[in-house]
Amino acid sequence: RSLAPLHEFKLQRRATTWGVFDVREGHRVAEMRLQYSVATTPGPIQRPRLSDCKQTEVTVQWEPPENDHGAKVVGYKVAIRLDAQQTDRNGPAEWITLCEQTKSAVPAYVVTDLIGNSSYTLDIHAVNKVGPGDGCEYRVATAPVAPAPPSKPWIEEDRDGCLNVAWRSPASDGGCPVTAYRIRMRKLMGATSFNQWHGMGPREQHATWVDMGTVGAVMCEEQQDPSVFNAWVGPLEAECCEYRFQIFALSKAGESKGSDLSDARYV
């Protein structure tokens, strides 16, 4: 009798000399030269890493399995776990197969159509002719996005021909700290609360926008309430005018959409 270890894959697919033993007497009686192969699914991939990161896609690379278990790796199966907020459905997180088997055995994959500033879990399996092997879960995150809009601004104070405009920070910074706020002022010359109320004043299409510059977020945070920001703007026009303000949050990832317009202030 001769025993060939099926789990020693390094001994397969090449001619190897095996001893033949007399089971009853317990001694070697002959030698046999044999080449054989047994295959099963591959081992797990090694050392996954994030090689590129964008707002809507990531590129993941890894090393092939240490052992193909008797059949060469021909591709990779990739799945992603989506949380409830990343899908249109309610319920627990679910696994979605992105690719049953890649077209080549190149150990890399680009995951697209993602949401910026979000985390995902990937599950990667090496595939050989037997099927997918052991999985390897790997956590990835997409790049930051522009902040959410700041709150609707309001007029905190009116003094010496200037207005103090205040607002609150965005609900989300998009994964990158807000560094500054840009202030825009809308002027409607000749408008008063009386003529606008009675429909006799200038129309909206006659309004003009003025960029009032930016205010550093760090400067604003030095105030008593760090969640409230403000800036003085002026001087104001000498004649009657309606003023409204809009605020934009800025970060290294980009500029937010504009806040809601402030309520009208007539001066």
Disulfide bonds with the S-S distance in Angstrom:
none
